[in-house]
Amino acid sequence: MDNMNYNEFDYYSNNNSPKKGTSFLKKAGKTVALGLTFGAVAGFSMFGINYLCNDTIGQTTTSKSVAGNPSSIKTVSLTNTNSSSSVSGITVTDVSGIVDACMPSCVAITGKVTATSFYQRYEAEVAGSGIIIGKNDTELLIVTNAHVVDSVNDLSVVFVNDKTVEAVVKGTKSSKDLAVIAVSLSNIDQETMDSIRIATIGDASLVKEGQAAVAIGNALGYGQSVTSGVVSAKGRTVTIEGTEYSNLIQTDAAINPGNSGGALINAQGEVIGINSCKLAQEDVEGIGYAIPVSEVMDIIEDLMNKETRNVVDESERGYLGIAGKDIGDEYVSLYGYPEGIYVSNVLKDSPAEAAGLKKGDIIVGFDGDTVKQMTTLKTRLKYYKIGETVEVEYYRLEGDKYVLNTTKVTLRADET
């Protein structure tokens, strides 16, 4: 195992600036104003994320729901291009009304990751998309894909008015490719608050094959763009890097790199899916996938209610005490190793040793969040103080198979 060709990192210290894993999500006690209200579809045809609200986010409201007076809903007519046909059907030839109403709920996500090429490390720009899903007393909350924010530094979001604001990861669940990031309301100016809206979530169970679908996202990092098509199929299952993603919405609306985390929208202007380029079929055109939002609301709610952590001063940061190496995709696919952080050494008398971690273990989770890279673990540890106890998930080889285990680690000061 030590001779494997994967990226190697030094011992983690405070001063250094398989897919069966289960995330243990903890709910914080605070109430979150969720943007998960289902749009009322029966009586009228509606367009516009959060146009069920007659208020913008920046306006004062005491309601805990995003639903409000529907009289302000913007309605756009769809033209029946075959009026002589006895079969009822419509073709959407102009989706600009949907886009105008929905764009205020969509954001571009940017950041940097540490990449390695020919054993040289460098900073690479990354781009993704997100959907404004709710807010609480202090934060605006945005849902995206977990792979968009995994191991990302200098995370920020760009709103519809092109204002860029710093963001932090609130929680992730990689097994579902979901994440929630937070932006402090104190960092958002009034102009931006007045221009953005919380998304209205449509009921994915009501989606039918052949219905219109519009995808909005930060394609290729060029800024928000729009593609359209139809819902091609429901209930699809795909397996990526050993992880199975089920009950997906398939669409022929183009989902390109940078679209991940963006909105798939129905003809009523409701978000029905979270697009994922990771799940796209690279060898086939016209096949993209989205995670049905209404069916993962419980996970999103858990992530929204997690405690938001701020970076801790170096003198107060907790210390774990391991050396780790990333297990790359090739070793997962060729040899069946769990994807995670291979523990190449455990320092003597360290918190990791006290918790029972051993050389050869593969760490896959930290405090309820999935971790696959040492850089991710190091980033997470920057938010934890000396004395805090966290749960670590890891695989250990027992006989001829890896078994998932958990242990609690009490972080201590770095005395190395």
N, C-alpha and C positions, 0 to 999 in steps of 0.2 A: 504493500500500500504506500510506503514511503517513497517508492520510486515512481509513483504515478506522476504524469505530466500535467499538473494543475498549478494554478497560481498560488504562490506561497506568500504568507504574510508573517510579520514578526509577532512576538508575544504581544497580546493586547495589554496595554497599560493606560492609566488615566492620562499620561502625559503624551501619548501618541495621538498628534492631532489627526422517504418514498411517499410518497404522495398520500399515504394513509394517515399522515399527521393530522391531529385535530387541534384547532385553535381554541383556546380557552378564553372566551370573551367575557369581560366583566362590565356590568352596567353601572354607570355613575348615577348618582341620585338626582341629578338635575333634569328638569323637564326640557325637552327640545321641541321646538315648533317644527314639526315634520312637514316636508313638502311631499308627502306621500298620499295626498288626497286623490282619490279616484275621480276622474272627470265624469260628469253626467253626460251620457251619450244619447239616451233614449229620445229626448224630446226635441233635440236640435243638433245641427252640425256645427261644431265649434272648432276654431283654430286658435292656437296660441298657448304656449306654456305659461301657466299661471294667469291666463286671462279669465280664469274662474274667480280671480281676485280683482276687485276694482281699485286696489291700492298697489302702488309700487313698494318695493322692499323698504325704501327710505322713509315711507310715511309711517307715522305712529299708529300702532294697532295693539289691542290687548288680546286679540283672538289667538287661540292656539292652533287654529286650522287655517290652511291656505284657501279654503273655499269661501266664497263670498257672494256678492250680488252678480248674477250672470248677465245682467243687462249691459255690461261693458264688453261682452265677448265680441271679438271681431269675427264676422262671418264672411267667408269667401265662397262664391258659387263655383261649383265644379260643372264643367260642360259635358253633357252626354254627346259623344261624337258619333253615336249611331242611334239617332232618335227613332229611326224606323224599325229598329230591331225589337222583337217581342221579348227578348231576354234583357232584363234590367242589368245595366252595367255602366260604369263611368270610366273615363280615362283622364287622368290628371295631366294636363299639358302645361299648367302654370302653377308652381308651388310657392310663388313669391309671398303670398299671403301667409302661408304656414311659416315660412322662414322669417318674415318680419315679426311675427308674433313669438316665435320660439327662440330666436337668436339671443335675446336678453338673458336667457337661462343657461346659455352655453359659454364655456370658458376654454381658452387654450392653456395648456400646462407646459412649463418649460423647466429645465434644470440641467444638471451636469452629473455625469457618472465617471468613475475612474475605470478606464479600459486598459487592456494590455495587448500589445502587439510586438512580436519578436522580443519578448521579455522586457519591453519598454512600457512604462506606465504613462498615461496621458489623460487629460480631461476631455471628455466628449460631450457635446451638446445633445440633449434628448428633448423630444416633443411629444405631447399627448393632448388629450381632451378631457373635459369634465362637465358635469351637469350640476347646477345649483339645486340642492335637494332640500335645504332647510336652513334654519338658524336658531341659535339660542340667545341668551342675554348678551353674550360677548363675542360670538363667532358666527361667520357665514360658513355653511357646511356644503361641501362639494363631493359628489360621488364620482369615482373613476375606476379604472382597472388597477389591480394590485401591481401588475408588471410595469405599469407606467411610472410608478413612484418607487419601485424597489431599488434600494441602494442609490437613490438620487440625492444629490446635494444641491444647495442653492435653489430650492424649490420655489416656484412662483406661478401665479395665474395671471392671465390677461383677459380682462373683461370686454364686453361688447363695445365699450367706448375707447378701447386700446389702452386703458390704464393698467399698469402692472403692479401687483401687490405680492409681498412675500407670503408663503403658505407653509404649513407644517402638516405632517402626516398624523392623523388622529388614530387610525387603526387600519389594519389590513387583514384579509382572509384569502391567502393565495390559492387555496384549494378551490375557491369559487371565482378567483381573479377579480376580487372586489377590494376597494379601498375607499376610505373617506378622508379627505384633507380639510383643514380648517384655515380660514383667514380671519384675523382679528378685525372686528367691526371698527375698532378705533383707527385702523390703518386705511379704511375705505372712506374717501371723501364723499360729500353729499351729492355731487354731480354723478358719481358712479352709482351710489345707492339708488338714485332716482332712475337710473337707466337699466337696472337689472331686475330680474324677477325669479322667484322660486318656481321650479318646474311643477307641472301637474302630471301625475302619473296615471297612465291608462291601464286598464285591466288586460293583461296579456292573455288571459284565458279566453277572452272574446275575440282575439285576433283570428282572422281567416286568411287562408291562402288566396292570393290574388289581390288583396287589399293594398292600397298605396302605402309606401314606406319612404320616408325622407331621412337621410343621414346627414348630420352636421358634425364637423370636426376639424381639427387643426392638421389637415392632411399635409404630410411631408414637412411640417413645421412652418408652412408658408402663411399661416393664419387661417381663420375659419373659412370653410368652403362647404358647398352643398352638393350632394348627389341624391338621385331619386330612383325609385324602382317599385317593386312590389314585394310582399311577403311571399317567398317561394315555398316555404314549408315550416311546419311547427314540430316541436318535440325532437329535434335532431340531437344526436350524441356524437361528440368527437373526442379523440384521445390525443393529447399533446404532451410530449415528454413524459409519458407514463401516467399523466393525470387525466381522468375522465371528466368531461364537462357535458352535462345532460340537459335535456329539455330546452335547447336553444332555438331561437328564431332564425331561420335562414332567409336571406334576402339577396336580390341581385343588385341592390344599390351598392355602388363601389365603396368598399371599406379599405382605405389605404393606410400605410404607416403614418402615424400621427392622429388617425381617427380613433384610435383606441381610447375608450373611456367616454366617447361622445354619445350623442343621443340618436336613437332610432325612433322616429316620430310617426304617428298615424295621421290619417286625414282629419282628425279632430284636433290636431296640434298637441296631442298628449304623448309623453314619453312612454314607449312600450318596451324599449330595450336599451342596453348599454353595449355599444359596438365594441368588438375586440378584434383588432388586426391579428393578434396572436393566434386566434382560432380560424383565421381565413385559410382557404385552400390555395396554396401558392401555385399548384400545377393546373388549376382549373379557373377559368374566368367566370365571373358572374355568380360566385358563391361566397357570401360573407355571413358572419354569424353575430348575433347579439344575445346578451343575457337578459331574459325577461324580468324587468324590474319588479313588477308586482309580486313575483314569486320568490324574490329574495329580500323582501322588505324587512323581515325579522333580522337578517344578518346586517343589513344596512343600518337598521335602528340600533343594533348593538354597537356597531362601529361609531355611530354618531354620538352615542352616550359615553364612550370611553373618555377617560381623563386625558386632557390635552397637556402634554409635557413640554417644558421649555428646557433649553440647553443649560446644564449645570456648570458652574465654574469648575475649572480643572482641579482646584484644591479640594473640592467637595465630591468629586465623582467617584462612584463605586468601581471596584476592580474585580475582574473575574479570574484571571490567571491561567489562560490557556494559550497555546500556539495552534493556529488553525490553517487549513488549506481548503480551497474550494474544490468540490467535486463537480467537474464539468459534465455537460450533457452526454459527451461521448462515453463516459464511464457509466452513466446511468443506463444508456441504451445497450452498450456492449456487455457490461458485466453485472448489471442489475443492482448497482449500489443505490441507496437512497440519495436523492439530491439534497445536499446540505453542506455543512462545514465539518470536514474530517479533523478530529482533534489529534494533532501530531505530538502534542506534549501537554502535560498538566504540571504546573509549577508546584513544588513542594510547599505545603502549609498554606496553599491558596484557598480562596472560597470555593473554587471548582473542585479541588481535591476533597475538601470537607463535605461537599455535597455528593461525592461518590462518582464524579465524572472521571473517565479513564482514557488513556491513549487508545485510539481506534474507534471511539464513539463518534457518531455523526450527529451534530446538533442541527435541528430543523425548526425549533421554535423557541421564542424568548418572550416571556410575559404575554402570552396569547397571540403574538404576531409570528407569522412564518418568517424564518430567516434562512437564506440559501447561500449567502456569501459572507465572508469575513468582514467585508466593508460594511455590509448591512448591520451586522452585530456590533461592530465598533461604533457605528452611527447611533444605534439604539442606546448603547451604554452611556453616551454623552448626556442622556436625559435622566440618569438614575444616580441618586445620592448614596453616599456611604451609609450602610446600615439597612438599606431597603432589601426586602426579600422578594425574589422573583422566581417564577416557575420556568424551568428549562425543559424542553422536549428534545429527546435524542434517541437515535437508534443504536443498539448494541448487537454485535454479532453473537448469536447463541446457537451453537451447532453450525448448521448450514444456512441459517436465515437470520435476517435482521429483525429485531423485535423493538417496538416503540416503547419507550419508558419516559417517565417524568421525574424530576427532582426539584427541590426548592433550594435556591442558592441565596445566601445572605451576603451581599456585596460588602467588601471591606476596603480600607485605604490601601493604596499601592505602596508596599514597603520594599519593593525591589530596587 
